[in-house]
Amino acid sequence: MLALLLAAPLLITLGGDNLPWKDLCAGRGWQHAAYPASGPPAWTDAGAKVIAGLATSATADPNRVYLVGSFDAAAGVFYSVSRMPDLFAAAVAIEGSPRAAIETNRLFGANSRAVPLLWLSRHSDPRLTAADFRLELRGLSQAGARDALDWLAANTRDPFPGEIDCETGSSAFARCFWVEMVKFNAALRNDVLTSTRVPPGSGATLAVGPIGFNSSAEGPGVLVELLPEGYKGPLRVGDRLAHLLQ
């Protein structure tokens, strides 16, 4: 009698403290891979290649590869879902902002529709909504790490979906599921399909050091949108700065 040995799910984590995720994965029988601290930013093509290498581990179940990014690294989740939607079953972004990924001008709403994404944050970005970027928004207080893993585990990648819709702006990422572009003709233009690119610029946050401000939010004052991990100062996300001390 032969026993069928199933490959374990894989959780890839970007940024934050990896020890809790590693322990939680061990308790579930999952594999865990942490993005290298010395690696390039996860929201770049170079970073995406590192993530792709982790995701295609030969010992992991390719249909149950999950991605989590925390705080400053959360932008890498949005970027990876858009650039490589065929690799992930689901993803979670914890706080942070998609701003860095949006500013690459390579974030597409169409690509996100294949990958459920949960964003644990009190703030969203209207540019994602305008591009119909697939997203479920919850407050961080509504879900902990265990809840995030439960949410991820409920999703399985379909390796051969009946329909795909992918868009790219780079020949370096010309593959999506079973489709791979081998040649581009820049002289040709498609006026039928509307681009789902998430536009940079409008609605972007203004980052002053490690603290992020939403310059497009209505007053009074400036809305604090992002604080660095481990921040111990008096500011809180959602506070408004009415004036600056000289």
Secondary structure, 3 states (H helix, E strand, C coil): CCCCCCCEEEEEEECCCHHHHHHHHHHHCCEEEECCCCCCCCCCHHHHHHHHHHHCCCCEEEEEEEEEEEHHHHHHHHHHHHHCHHHCCEEEEECCCCHHHHCCCCCEHHHHCCCCEEEECCCCCHHHHHCCCCCEEECHHHCCHHHHHHHHHCCCCCCCCCCCCCCCCCCCCCEECCEECCCCCCCCCCCCCCCCECCCCCCCCEEECCEEEECCCCCCCEEEEECCCCCCCCCCCCCEECCCCC
